[in-house]
Amino acid sequence: MTHINKLKKSYDYLMEVIILIVPFALVIAGFFLLSFIYAVKKGQYDDLETPAHKILFEDKLKIKKRRKEENERSQT
């Protein structure tokens, strides 16, 4: 009988912890959901491709821009 009482007490303690953890987890999940919605509305996820490709072609773009500027200077 004492073994059953010990199990029952540990079960009661476990339920108290769950009652505290579940609302806390829901608040954290709500925070992340609101953060995600805010980021989407502000355009954070609008263009995911260009920044990744831009780094590959950055040097070529700088060279073209520099040549264009040099041509404009030489023509004036």
Secondary structure as GFF3:
##gff-version 3
##sequence-region A 1 76
A	DSSP	alpha_helix	2	41	.	.	.	ID=ss1
A	DSSP	alpha_helix	50	75	.	.	.	ID=ss2
###
